[in-house]
Amino acid sequence: MSNTPHVLIAGAGIGGLTAALAMLKVGIDVDIYEQAPQLGEIGAGFQMSANGTRVLSYLGLGEAMEKIAWQPSGKEIRIWNTGQTWKLFDLGAESVERYGFPYLMFHRADLHQLLVDAVRAEKSDAIHLNAFCTGCSQGDTEVTLHLKDNDDISGDVLIGADGAHSNIRQTLFGEEDKSFSGLLAWRGIIDANDLPEGLVRPVGTNWVGPGGHIVHYFVRHGALLNFVGILEKDTWTVESWAARGTTEECLADFEGWHDTVHTMIKNIHIPYKWALMRREPMERWTEGRITLLGDACHAMVPMLAQGAVMAIEDGMVLARCVEKFGANVEAGLKRYEELRLERTARTIRGSNENADRFHNSRLGDPVVAQKYVDTEWQPDKVRERYDWLFTYDATSIEV
């Protein structure tokens, strides 16, 4: 092996593509193996705070990102039934002033395509489709990716970026430690033109209530509204982003919520539902020449809006470690793991804590709810929960 390793990545999601782009830009050869027959990110919207936009800006995508994103002026908290509103924090120019980079909202498909194009601009044939990973193996000098109905692929490093149901993780560490959270999530996209004018303010909004909460924000420069509603319900345990529900089911699940919520639900094009799993932080995710990234090693409930952002950070830190350690790939992968273990574990814990905070029983009574929100979303507490996330710089931490 030369001083620059040949890296194999299983999975062409946002984290795997970020890792590939960061490596290709410093001269590391990468091949990505994706099980899908064609590229197209499943899902809807997601939020990217400054710790994520910092990484993609560093990789040369800053201007391109802003062309496909929506930039909110802030975030707010609303009470589930009365609609009473509190400012959570300012964004827009304040995010740039405070953290150096913007807070942006994306449609996943748009950002995914941006990353695909950026990777192919560096290496036109880097992404291999119809490549279903069934497992992996390794020896002293190389690693092998096993593919269904295809020849095995060998390289110097293998990164399992193959999601929450990772076959790479299962090969290395066996069945994962997960349990049903008792939470059902509804998601959908709404054409902004279908909503009454002025119904939704140009901010990211988090409705909180006893046993459930709703998040919504615009994407595609305000053309679409992304809706996610999560509630405590144990009658659906399928962890899939592709399971369809009905408008009637979703309305019934949010019975008693504010009229604005019901108006949004009635205008969702196709409502999807999925069960949320809770996973304990892994104690390690690297074995020799193989490591994991993103949801494959730290999937979390979506209460901090950091799942995809953690994968982006992973990709940047991993690329820097592979570059620094060169031929000593095992040391590079261990260093990456050391740098990421505690931060991602803390994010998992923070996401779990927010689930409890958003669904607190005290939110049922309007008077008590007001005192609860005043206390739980007091500015110092908000900064304590978010500043450590947003100020992190994956492009410059010591590796």
C-alpha positions as a printed NumPy array, in Angstrom:
array([[  0.   ,   0.   ,   0.   ],
       [  1.202,   3.497,  -0.769],
       [  1.177,   6.185,   1.895],
       [ -2.294,   7.179,   0.662],
       [ -4.85 ,   4.42 ,   1.315],
       [ -7.657,   3.352,  -0.993],
       [-10.89 ,   3.85 ,   0.967],
       [-14.122,   1.915,   0.435],
       [-17.37 ,   3.421,   1.712],
       [-20.553,   1.366,   2.099],
       [-23.476,   3.751,   1.676],
       [-23.994,   6.923,  -0.361],
       [-25.998,   8.875,   2.183],
       [-25.151,  12.347,   3.394],
       [-22.451,  11.172,   5.824],
       [-20.765,   8.792,   3.401],
       [-20.753,  11.401,   0.634],
       [-19.288,  14.047,   2.96 ],
       [-16.486,  11.684,   3.981],
       [-15.804,  10.836,   0.344],
       [-15.735,  14.476,  -0.746],
       [-13.413,  15.49 ,   2.102],
       [-11.01 ,  12.653,   1.236],
       [-11.056,  13.173,  -2.519],
       [-10.233,  16.843,  -2.024],
       [ -6.958,  15.912,  -0.29 ],
       [ -5.978,  13.244,  -2.797],
       [ -7.261,  10.101,  -1.086],
       [ -8.816,   7.623,  -3.52 ],
       [-12.38 ,   6.655,  -2.587],
       [-15.013,   4.314,  -3.987],
       [-18.577,   4.35 ,  -2.656],
       [-20.852,   1.308,  -2.872],
       [-24.575,   2.033,  -2.668],
       [-27.292,  -0.623,  -2.608],
       [-29.916,   1.486,  -4.404],
       [-30.288,   1.072,  -8.176],
       [-30.433,   4.843,  -8.551],
       [-29.556,   7.793,  -6.368],
       [-32.292,   9.73 ,  -4.624],
       [-32.344,  10.501,  -0.923],
       [-35.447,   9.239,   0.871],
       [-36.962,  11.645,   3.361],
       [-38.038,  15.227,   3.507],
       [-36.538,  18.213,   5.284],
       [-33.739,  18.509,   7.757],
       [-32.034,  21.277,   9.635],
       [-28.341,  22.079,   9.504],
       [-26.861,  24.221,  12.253],
       [-23.574,  26.092,  11.992],
       [-21.461,  23.066,  12.95 ],
       [-22.669,  21.396,   9.747],
       [-22.717,  24.364,   7.368],
       [-19.164,  25.13 ,   8.54 ],
       [-17.981,  21.745,   7.213],
       [-19.711,  21.983,   3.842],
       [-18.541,  25.564,   3.408],
       [-14.974,  24.382,   4.098],
       [-15.461,  21.79 ,   1.351],
       [-16.376,  24.52 ,  -1.115],
       [-20.168,  24.175,  -1.048],
       [-21.139,  27.318,   0.856],
       [-22.597,  29.295,  -2.041],
       [-24.236,  26.233,  -3.591],
       [-25.857,  25.317,  -0.266],
       [-27.465,  28.694,   0.166],
       [-28.948,  28.474,  -3.34 ],
       [-30.963,  25.358,  -2.427],
       [-31.748,  26.08 ,   1.247],
       [-34.169,  28.168,   3.267],
       [-32.684,  30.389,   5.963],
       [-35.04 ,  30.996,   8.908],
       [-34.935,  34.206,  10.905],
       [-35.236,  32.264,  14.139],
       [-36.865,  29.458,  16.076],
       [-39.893,  29.568,  18.343],
       [-41.784,  27.423,  20.847],
       [-45.588,  27.195,  20.765],
       [-48.062,  25.558,  23.131],
       [-49.933,  22.676,  21.537],
       [-53.525,  23.863,  22.155],
       [-53.422,  27.622,  22.807],
       [-50.756,  28.527,  20.244],
       [-49.003,  30.795,  22.77 ],
       [-45.561,  31.598,  21.365],
       [-42.067,  32.165,  22.76 ],
       [-38.877,  32.99 ,  20.89 ],
       [-36.379,  30.153,  21.248],
       [-33.42 ,  31.863,  19.61 ],
       [-32.597,  34.142,  16.695],
       [-30.952,  32.712,  13.598],
       [-30.261,  34.35 ,  10.246],
       [-27.557,  36.961,  10.677],
       [-27.205,  36.099,  14.371],
       [-26.102,  32.534,  13.598],
       [-23.393,  33.896,  11.306],
       [-22.371,  36.523,  13.859],
       [-22.366,  34.142,  16.823],
       [-21.091,  30.916,  15.25 ],
       [-19.526,  32.051,  11.983],
       [-21.883,  30.148,   9.678],
       [-25.599,  30.095,   8.826],
       [-28.371,  27.848,  10.115],
       [-30.116,  26.396,   7.041],
       [-33.118,  24.183,   6.28 ],
       [-32.93 ,  21.73 ,   3.363],
       [-34.966,  19.22 ,   1.485],
       [-32.822,  16.102,   1.856],
       [-33.003,  15.29 ,  -1.843],
       [-31.568,  18.708,  -2.735],
       [-28.574,  18.477,  -0.416],
       [-27.996,  14.838,  -1.332],
       [-27.818,  15.747,  -5.031],
       [-25.442,  18.617,  -4.267],
       [-23.068,  16.19 ,  -2.525],
       [-23.387,  13.593,  -5.292],
       [-22.451,  16.21 ,  -7.891],
       [-19.523,  17.439,  -5.786],
       [-18.135,  13.909,  -5.343],
       [-18.473,  13.149,  -9.058],
       [-16.739,  16.423,  -9.904],
       [-13.724,  15.097,  -7.98 ],
       [-13.982,  11.516,  -9.318],
       [-16.597,  10.814, -11.965],
       [-16.89 ,   7.067, -11.308],
       [-16.627,   7.134,  -7.506],
       [-20.212,   5.997,  -6.838],
       [-21.197,   2.408,  -7.656],
       [-24.925,   1.568,  -7.63 ],
       [-26.745,  -1.762,  -7.224],
       [-24.03 ,  -2.746,  -4.76 ],
       [-25.81 ,  -4.356,  -1.801],
       [-23.393,  -4.879,   1.087],
       [-23.786,  -8.241,   2.844],
       [-20.802,  -7.983,   5.184],
       [-17.062,  -7.538,   5.312],
       [-13.796,  -9.187,   6.326],
       [-10.216,  -8.099,   6.779],
       [ -6.665,  -9.34 ,   6.977],
       [ -3.387,  -7.774,   8.017],
       [ -2.978,  -5.732,   4.84 ],
       [ -6.419,  -5.244,   3.31 ],
       [-10.142,  -5.177,   3.891],
       [-12.84 ,  -6.803,   1.754],
       [-16.388,  -5.628,   1.164],
       [-18.774,  -8.469,   0.322],
       [-21.519,  -7.594,  -2.157],
       [-24.656,  -9.522,  -3.103],
       [-24.554, -10.758,  -6.719],
       [-21.249,  -8.949,  -7.306],
       [-17.563,  -9.658,  -6.931],
       [-15.971,  -8.815,  -3.583],
       [-14.161,  -5.48 ,  -3.454],
       [-10.81 ,  -5.024,  -1.7  ],
       [ -9.191,  -1.891,  -0.37 ],
       [ -7.132,  -0.519,   2.5  ],
       [ -9.964,   0.973,   4.614],
       [-13.7  ,   0.303,   4.868],
       [-16.212,   2.799,   6.243],
       [-19.675,   1.543,   7.147],
       [-21.911,   4.5  ,   6.316],
       [-24.818,   2.165,   5.673],
       [-27.356,   3.598,   8.084],
       [-29.185,   2.526,  11.204],
       [-29.594,  -1.052,   9.909],
       [-25.896,  -1.309,   9.037],
       [-24.668,  -4.687,   7.799],
       [-21.089,  -3.558,   8.468],
       [-21.9  ,  -2.915,  12.125],
       [-23.684,  -6.232,  12.455],
       [-20.718,  -8.085,  10.935],
       [-18.301,  -6.452,  13.377],
       [-20.339,  -6.296,  16.567],
       [-23.449,  -8.467,  16.174],
       [-27.012,  -7.389,  16.814],
       [-27.377,  -3.789,  17.926],
       [-28.685,  -2.644,  21.289],
       [-31.954,  -0.888,  20.505],
       [-35.477,  -0.714,  21.865],
       [-38.739,   0.864,  20.763],
       [-38.958,   4.358,  22.223],
       [-42.743,   4.346,  22.47 ],
       [-42.76 ,   7.227,  19.979],
       [-44.493,   7.39 ,  16.608],
       [-43.355,  10.005,  14.091],
       [-45.442,  11.485,  11.298],
       [-43.766,  13.368,   8.479],
       [-44.861,  15.031,   5.299],
       [-44.329,  17.86 ,   2.841],
       [-46.841,  20.657,   2.246],
       [-46.959,  22.989,  -0.735],
       [-46.759,  26.451,   0.836],
       [-49.284,  27.751,  -1.716],
       [-51.901,  25.383,  -0.251],
       [-51.767,  27.087,   3.15 ],
       [-53.66 ,  30.267,   4.083],
       [-51.437,  33.306,   3.726],
       [-49.707,  34.169,   7.013],
       [-50.644,  30.898,   8.737],
       [-47.013,  29.89 ,   9.176],
       [-44.376,  32.414,  10.192],
       [-40.905,  32.381,   8.523],
       [-39.264,  30.655,  11.486],
       [-38.596,  27.115,  12.587],
       [-41.432,  26.217,  14.964],
       [-41.646,  23.618,  17.718],
       [-45.111,  22.943,  19.161],
       [-44.865,  21.184,  22.533],
       [-47.588,  19.349,  24.398],
       [-48.3  ,  16.516,  26.824],
       [-47.212,  13.336,  25.091],
       [-46.2  ,  14.868,  21.777],
       [-44.608,  17.664,  19.783],
       [-44.527,  19.012,  16.217],
       [-41.714,  20.672,  14.282],
       [-42.195,  22.523,  11.006],
       [-40.087,  24.75 ,   8.806],
       [-39.825,  25.768,   5.168],
       [-37.457,  24.264,   2.596],
       [-36.654,  25.117,  -1.043],
       [-36.64 ,  28.864,  -0.441],
       [-40.032,  28.684,   1.225],
       [-41.842,  26.784,  -1.532],
       [-42.478,  23.738,   0.693],
       [-43.209,  23.288,   4.384],
       [-41.647,  20.293,   6.135],
       [-43.847,  18.787,   8.877],
       [-42.79 ,  16.294,  11.564],
       [-45.132,  15.316,  14.387],
       [-44.018,  12.944,  17.137],
       [-46.219,  11.494,  19.839],
       [-46.196,   8.791,  22.478],
       [-47.975,   5.817,  20.942],
       [-47.146,   2.127,  21.011],
       [-49.39 ,   0.787,  18.248],
       [-46.851,   1.204,  15.428],
       [-43.353,  -0.289,  15.724],
       [-42.108,  -0.321,  12.107],
       [-38.848,   1.628,  11.716],
       [-39.231,   2.637,   8.075],
       [-39.324,   5.998,   6.323],
       [-41.44 ,   4.575,   3.505],
       [-44.559,   3.42 ,   5.415],
       [-47.61 ,   5.463,   4.425],
       [-50.342,   6.503,   6.8  ],
       [-53.529,   8.455,   6.168],
       [-54.582,  12.034,   6.789],
       [-57.419,  10.785,   8.986],
       [-55.017,   8.793,  11.2  ],
       [-52.693,  11.752,  11.596],
       [-55.54 ,  14.14 ,  12.453],
       [-56.848,  11.687,  15.047],
       [-53.411,  11.373,  16.633],
       [-53.279,  15.154,  17.113],
       [-56.866,  15.599,  18.229],
       [-57.264,  18.684,  20.424],
       [-54.196,  20.432,  19.007],
       [-54.406,  23.978,  17.644],
       [-56.349,  24.658,  14.438],
       [-53.113,  25.665,  12.719],
       [-51.772,  22.151,  13.282],
       [-54.891,  20.584,  11.789],
       [-54.745,  22.893,   8.771],
       [-51.181,  21.799,   8.102],
       [-52.004,  18.096,   8.471],
       [-54.941,  18.376,   6.048],
       [-52.567,  19.762,   3.417],
       [-49.799,  17.139,   3.705],
       [-49.403,  15.551,   0.29 ],
       [-48.571,  12.031,   1.558],
       [-48.293,  11.414,   5.32 ],
       [-45.66 ,   8.868,   6.295],
       [-45.203,   7.291,   9.729],
       [-42.338,   5.517,  11.397],
       [-41.48 ,   4.163,  14.812],
       [-38.577,   5.763,  16.643],
       [-35.991,   3.511,  18.285],
       [-33.73 ,   4.407,  21.167],
       [-30.169,   3.191,  20.979],
       [-27.522,   3.315,  23.649],
       [-24.216,   4.937,  22.636],
       [-21.693,   2.387,  21.363],
       [-18.531,   1.95 ,  23.403],
       [-16.485,   1.482,  20.225],
       [-17.154,   1.265,  16.509],
       [-13.762,   0.55 ,  14.956],
       [-12.153,  -2.817,  14.311],
       [ -8.749,  -2.796,  12.622],
       [ -9.185,  -1.329,   9.14 ],
       [-12.959,  -0.94 ,   9.408],
       [-14.945,   1.823,  11.096],
       [-18.489,   3.197,  11.151],
       [-19.997,   6.605,  10.501],
       [-23.317,   8.382,  11.094],
       [-26.431,   6.377,  11.883],
       [-24.484,   3.144,  11.568],
       [-22.848,   3.917,  14.93 ],
       [-24.903,   6.668,  16.605],
       [-28.486,   6.785,  15.323],
       [-30.612,   8.964,  17.591],
       [-34.156,  10.178,  18.022],
       [-34.603,  13.458,  16.074],
       [-35.031,  15.842,  19.01 ],
       [-31.868,  17.932,  18.647],
       [-31.887,  18.149,  14.831],
       [-28.339,  16.773,  14.837],
       [-28.474,  13.279,  13.311],
       [-27.378,  14.244,   9.795],
       [-25.116,  16.984,  11.129],
       [-23.244,  14.462,  13.294],
       [-22.687,  12.341,  10.166],
       [-21.3  ,  15.392,   8.351],
       [-18.931,  16.086,  11.253],
       [-17.915,  12.407,  11.259],
       [-17.05 ,  12.558,   7.575],
       [-14.833,  15.602,   8.012],
       [-12.994,  14.341,  11.092],
       [-12.523,  10.88 ,   9.576],
       [-11.068,  12.312,   6.373],
       [ -8.604,  14.425,   8.343],
       [ -7.52 ,  11.421,  10.416],
       [ -7.039,   9.208,   7.348],
       [ -5.015,  11.963,   5.696],
       [ -2.829,  12.545,   8.767],
       [ -2.022,   8.92 ,   9.541],
       [ -1.551,   7.811,   5.921],
       [ -0.418,   4.197,   5.681],
       [ -1.006,   3.652,   9.409],
       [ -4.733,   3.28 ,   8.761],
       [ -5.594,   1.488,  12.002],
       [ -4.158,   4.339,  14.069],
       [ -6.047,   6.857,  11.962],
       [ -9.374,   5.09 ,  12.44 ],
       [ -8.841,   4.742,  16.181],
       [ -8.034,   8.429,  16.462],
       [-11.25 ,   9.264,  14.594],
       [-13.223,   7.08 ,  16.996],
       [-11.584,   8.701,  20.033],
       [-12.504,  12.157,  18.767],
       [-16.126,  11.305,  18.035],
       [-17.278,   8.876,  20.737],
       [-18.12 ,  11.263,  23.554],
       [-19.524,  14.05 ,  21.383],
       [-21.955,  11.742,  19.61 ],
       [-22.879,   9.986,  22.861],
       [-23.662,  13.354,  24.425],
       [-25.83 ,  14.197,  21.42 ],
       [-27.759,  10.942,  21.818],
       [-28.334,  11.731,  25.496],
       [-29.402,  15.293,  24.691],
       [-31.861,  14.047,  22.086],
       [-33.411,  11.648,  24.605],
       [-33.664,  14.431,  27.188],
       [-35.409,  16.714,  24.707],
       [-38.002,  14.02 ,  24.022],
       [-38.92 ,  14.115,  27.701],
       [-38.825,  17.925,  27.757],
       [-41.03 ,  18.39 ,  24.689],
       [-43.685,  15.923,  25.913],
       [-43.911,  16.887,  29.585],
       [-47.284,  16.355,  31.259],
       [-47.146,  19.893,  32.727],
       [-47.827,  21.226,  29.245],
       [-51.437,  20.053,  29.537],
       [-52.559,  22.983,  31.684],
       [-52.155,  26.422,  30.042],
       [-51.133,  28.215,  33.257],
       [-48.673,  25.546,  34.334],
       [-47.448,  25.227,  30.735],
       [-46.491,  28.887,  30.602],
       [-44.379,  28.574,  33.751],
       [-42.834,  25.348,  32.439],
       [-41.802,  26.91 ,  29.12 ],
       [-40.486,  30.037,  30.859],
       [-38.269,  27.787,  32.983],
       [-37.184,  25.112,  30.496],
       [-36.503,  27.514,  27.616],
       [-34.912,  30.25 ,  29.684],
       [-32.117,  31.803,  27.522],
       [-29.213,  30.523,  29.639],
       [-30.592,  26.983,  29.509],
       [-31.054,  27.219,  25.755],
       [-27.45 ,  28.332,  25.295],
       [-26.275,  25.492,  27.54 ],
       [-28.147,  22.961,  25.403],
       [-27.025,  24.275,  22.018],
       [-23.81 ,  26.326,  22.148],
       [-21.556,  23.276,  22.6  ],
       [-23.125,  21.806,  19.47 ],
       [-23.032,  24.848,  17.228],
       [-19.497,  26.052,  18.093],
       [-17.784,  22.73 ,  17.285],
       [-15.345,  22.944,  14.368],
       [-14.698,  19.59 ,  12.689],
       [-12.37 ,  21.298,  10.211],
       [ -9.825,  22.417,  12.799],
       [ -9.985,  20.249,  15.931],
       [ -6.638,  18.641,  16.633],
       [ -6.352,  15.198,  15.071]])
